[in-house]
Amino acid sequence: MNIHSLVHFGFDLTLVAMLLAALRQNTGYVFAFELTSGISQYVHRMLGWGEWCYSKFVNYAVGSQYFRKQLRSDGFTTRSAREIEELGRSSRSARNRRVE
């Protein structure tokens, strides 16, 4: 494995960890890992790295002139956000029916 492959692999892992950090911060859902081997500490470190990278990126975006809050007039995610909300409601109601 050459240095290019290692850097690429590290970058990919960082992006996955940042995605999981964003998921945790926006929804409260966390990656459930209950590994019995010593890998658990590495997974925990990687998730911590993702949290740190995500917070640095958010701080950059908040202070940057290239990012702003989304406006209703943007309209590019309004439809998809509504569809995601509807999917969330339908899956919750399906889970509630199974529990009853």
PyRosetta script that sets phi, psi and omega in degrees:
from pyrosetta import init, pose_from_sequence

init()
pose = pose_from_sequence("MNIHSLVHFGFDLTLVAMLLAALRQNTGYVFAFELTSGISQYVHRMLGWGEWCYSKFVNYAVGSQYFRKQLRSDGFTTRSAREIEELGRSSRSARNRRVE")
pose.set_psi(1, 123.7)
pose.set_omega(1, -178.5)
pose.set_phi(2, -89.1)
pose.set_psi(2, 175.9)
pose.set_omega(2, -175.4)
pose.set_phi(3, -65.6)
pose.set_psi(3, -34.5)
pose.set_omega(3, 178.9)
pose.set_phi(4, -62.6)
pose.set_psi(4, -43.3)
pose.set_omega(4, 179.0)
pose.set_phi(5, -65.0)
pose.set_psi(5, -39.9)
pose.set_omega(5, 179.1)
pose.set_phi(6, -65.1)
pose.set_psi(6, -43.1)
pose.set_omega(6, 178.6)
pose.set_phi(7, -64.6)
pose.set_psi(7, -42.8)
pose.set_omega(7, 179.2)
pose.set_phi(8, -62.6)
pose.set_psi(8, -44.1)
pose.set_omega(8, 179.2)
pose.set_phi(9, -63.4)
pose.set_psi(9, -43.2)
pose.set_omega(9, 177.8)
pose.set_phi(10, -62.9)
pose.set_psi(10, -40.6)
pose.set_omega(10, 178.0)
pose.set_phi(11, -64.6)
pose.set_psi(11, -43.3)
pose.set_omega(11, 177.9)
pose.set_phi(12, -62.1)
pose.set_psi(12, -44.0)
pose.set_omega(12, 177.9)
pose.set_phi(13, -62.5)
pose.set_psi(13, -38.5)
pose.set_omega(13, 178.4)
pose.set_phi(14, -63.9)
pose.set_psi(14, -42.7)
pose.set_omega(14, 178.6)
pose.set_phi(15, -63.5)
pose.set_psi(15, -41.4)
pose.set_omega(15, 177.8)
pose.set_phi(16, -64.3)
pose.set_psi(16, -43.1)
pose.set_omega(16, 179.2)
pose.set_phi(17, -64.2)
pose.set_psi(17, -38.1)
pose.set_omega(17, 177.4)
pose.set_phi(18, -67.3)
pose.set_psi(18, -38.1)
pose.set_omega(18, 177.0)
pose.set_phi(19, -62.3)
pose.set_psi(19, -44.0)
pose.set_omega(19, 178.1)
pose.set_phi(20, -66.5)
pose.set_psi(20, -34.9)
pose.set_omega(20, 176.6)
pose.set_phi(21, -66.0)
pose.set_psi(21, -42.1)
pose.set_omega(21, 177.9)
pose.set_phi(22, -63.8)
pose.set_psi(22, -40.6)
pose.set_omega(22, 177.7)
pose.set_phi(23, -61.1)
pose.set_psi(23, -44.2)
pose.set_omega(23, 179.8)
pose.set_phi(24, -64.7)
pose.set_psi(24, -44.9)
pose.set_omega(24, -176.1)
pose.set_phi(25, -72.0)
pose.set_psi(25, -29.2)
pose.set_omega(25, -177.5)
pose.set_phi(26, -92.2)
pose.set_psi(26, -27.5)
pose.set_omega(26, -176.1)
pose.set_phi(27, -121.6)
pose.set_psi(27, -21.6)
pose.set_omega(27, -175.8)
pose.set_phi(28, 90.1)
pose.set_psi(28, -5.7)
pose.set_omega(28, 177.3)
pose.set_phi(29, -78.5)
pose.set_psi(29, 138.8)
pose.set_omega(29, 179.5)
pose.set_phi(30, -122.3)
pose.set_psi(30, 156.6)
pose.set_omega(30, 177.3)
pose.set_phi(31, -71.1)
pose.set_psi(31, 120.0)
pose.set_omega(31, -177.8)
pose.set_phi(32, -88.4)
pose.set_psi(32, 105.7)
pose.set_omega(32, 177.6)
pose.set_phi(33, -127.5)
pose.set_psi(33, 115.5)
pose.set_omega(33, 176.0)
pose.set_phi(34, -122.6)
pose.set_psi(34, 78.1)
pose.set_omega(34, -178.8)
pose.set_phi(35, -95.5)
pose.set_psi(35, 136.7)
pose.set_omega(35, -177.6)
pose.set_phi(36, -86.6)
pose.set_psi(36, -18.3)
pose.set_omega(36, -178.1)
pose.set_phi(37, -86.2)
pose.set_psi(37, -174.8)
pose.set_omega(37, -179.5)
pose.set_phi(38, -73.4)
pose.set_psi(38, -2.3)
pose.set_omega(38, -179.6)
pose.set_phi(39, -68.5)
pose.set_psi(39, -24.3)
pose.set_omega(39, -176.6)
pose.set_phi(40, -56.6)
pose.set_psi(40, -41.7)
pose.set_omega(40, -179.3)
pose.set_phi(41, -66.8)
pose.set_psi(41, -33.3)
pose.set_omega(41, 177.8)
pose.set_phi(42, -70.4)
pose.set_psi(42, -38.7)
pose.set_omega(42, 176.8)
pose.set_phi(43, -63.4)
pose.set_psi(43, -43.2)
pose.set_omega(43, 179.5)
pose.set_phi(44, -62.7)
pose.set_psi(44, -42.3)
pose.set_omega(44, 177.6)
pose.set_phi(45, -63.8)
pose.set_psi(45, -40.2)
pose.set_omega(45, -179.7)
pose.set_phi(46, -66.1)
pose.set_psi(46, -40.4)
pose.set_omega(46, 177.5)
pose.set_phi(47, -66.4)
pose.set_psi(47, -37.0)
pose.set_omega(47, 174.9)
pose.set_phi(48, -63.4)
pose.set_psi(48, -40.3)
pose.set_omega(48, 176.2)
pose.set_phi(49, -61.5)
pose.set_psi(49, -41.8)
pose.set_omega(49, 178.1)
pose.set_phi(50, -63.9)
pose.set_psi(50, -39.9)
pose.set_omega(50, 177.1)
pose.set_phi(51, -61.1)
pose.set_psi(51, -45.2)
pose.set_omega(51, -178.7)
pose.set_phi(52, -64.1)
pose.set_psi(52, -46.3)
pose.set_omega(52, 179.9)
pose.set_phi(53, -63.5)
pose.set_psi(53, -41.2)
pose.set_omega(53, -179.8)
pose.set_phi(54, -63.8)
pose.set_psi(54, -44.7)
pose.set_omega(54, -179.8)
pose.set_phi(55, -64.7)
pose.set_psi(55, -37.7)
pose.set_omega(55, 177.3)
pose.set_phi(56, -64.6)
pose.set_psi(56, -40.8)
pose.set_omega(56, 179.1)
pose.set_phi(57, -65.8)
pose.set_psi(57, -42.0)
pose.set_omega(57, 179.2)
pose.set_phi(58, -63.5)
pose.set_psi(58, -43.9)
pose.set_omega(58, 178.0)
pose.set_phi(59, -61.0)
pose.set_psi(59, -39.4)
pose.set_omega(59, 177.1)
pose.set_phi(60, -63.4)
pose.set_psi(60, -46.1)
pose.set_omega(60, -176.8)
pose.set_phi(61, -64.6)
pose.set_psi(61, -39.1)
pose.set_omega(61, -179.5)
pose.set_phi(62, -63.9)
pose.set_psi(62, -38.9)
pose.set_omega(62, -178.2)
pose.set_phi(63, -90.3)
pose.set_psi(63, -2.1)
pose.set_omega(63, -174.6)
pose.set_phi(64, -89.9)
pose.set_psi(64, 150.0)
pose.set_omega(64, 175.5)
pose.set_phi(65, -79.2)
pose.set_psi(65, -9.9)
pose.set_omega(65, -177.2)
pose.set_phi(66, -88.5)
pose.set_psi(66, -7.9)
pose.set_omega(66, -179.7)
pose.set_phi(67, -123.8)
pose.set_psi(67, 147.3)
pose.set_omega(67, 174.3)
pose.set_phi(68, -149.1)
pose.set_psi(68, 166.7)
pose.set_omega(68, 176.1)
pose.set_phi(69, -66.1)
pose.set_psi(69, 145.3)
pose.set_omega(69, 178.6)
pose.set_phi(70, -70.6)
pose.set_psi(70, 138.9)
pose.set_omega(70, 177.2)
pose.set_phi(71, -106.8)
pose.set_psi(71, 154.9)
pose.set_omega(71, 177.1)
pose.set_phi(72, -59.2)
pose.set_psi(72, -33.3)
pose.set_omega(72, -178.0)
pose.set_phi(73, -68.3)
pose.set_psi(73, -16.7)
pose.set_omega(73, 176.9)
pose.set_phi(74, -61.9)
pose.set_psi(74, -49.4)
pose.set_omega(74, 172.7)
pose.set_phi(75, 68.0)
pose.set_psi(75, -2.3)
pose.set_omega(75, -175.4)
pose.set_phi(76, -79.4)
pose.set_psi(76, -17.4)
pose.set_omega(76, 177.4)
pose.set_phi(77, -119.5)
pose.set_psi(77, 1.4)
pose.set_omega(77, -176.4)
pose.set_phi(78, -60.2)
pose.set_psi(78, -48.0)
pose.set_omega(78, -178.3)
pose.set_phi(79, -65.5)
pose.set_psi(79, -46.8)
pose.set_omega(79, -177.5)
pose.set_phi(80, -67.4)
pose.set_psi(80, -35.6)
pose.set_omega(80, 177.9)
pose.set_phi(81, -64.2)
pose.set_psi(81, -40.4)
pose.set_omega(81, 178.0)
pose.set_phi(82, -63.9)
pose.set_psi(82, -41.3)
pose.set_omega(82, 178.7)
pose.set_phi(83, -63.8)
pose.set_psi(83, -40.2)
pose.set_omega(83, 178.9)
pose.set_phi(84, -64.9)
pose.set_psi(84, -41.7)
pose.set_omega(84, 177.0)
pose.set_phi(85, -59.5)
pose.set_psi(85, -44.7)
pose.set_omega(85, -179.7)
pose.set_phi(86, -64.4)
pose.set_psi(86, -40.0)
pose.set_omega(86, 176.8)
pose.set_phi(87, -62.3)
pose.set_psi(87, -42.1)
pose.set_omega(87, 178.7)
pose.set_phi(88, -61.7)
pose.set_psi(88, -42.1)
pose.set_omega(88, 179.3)
pose.set_phi(89, -66.1)
pose.set_psi(89, -41.5)
pose.set_omega(89, -177.8)
pose.set_phi(90, -68.7)
pose.set_psi(90, -36.4)
pose.set_omega(90, 178.9)
pose.set_phi(91, -71.1)
pose.set_psi(91, -34.9)
pose.set_omega(91, 176.9)
pose.set_phi(92, -66.5)
pose.set_psi(92, -41.8)
pose.set_omega(92, -179.5)
pose.set_phi(93, -67.7)
pose.set_psi(93, -33.8)
pose.set_omega(93, 176.8)
pose.set_phi(94, -66.8)
pose.set_psi(94, -40.6)
pose.set_omega(94, 177.9)
pose.set_phi(95, -64.9)
pose.set_psi(95, -40.4)
pose.set_omega(95, -179.9)
pose.set_phi(96, -64.7)
pose.set_psi(96, -36.6)
pose.set_omega(96, 178.7)
pose.set_phi(97, -66.8)
pose.set_psi(97, -37.1)
pose.set_omega(97, 179.6)
pose.set_phi(98, -67.6)
pose.set_psi(98, -34.4)
pose.set_omega(98, -178.1)
pose.set_phi(99, -70.1)
pose.set_psi(99, -36.1)
pose.set_omega(99, -176.2)
pose.set_phi(100, -69.6)
pose.dump_pdb("model.pdb")
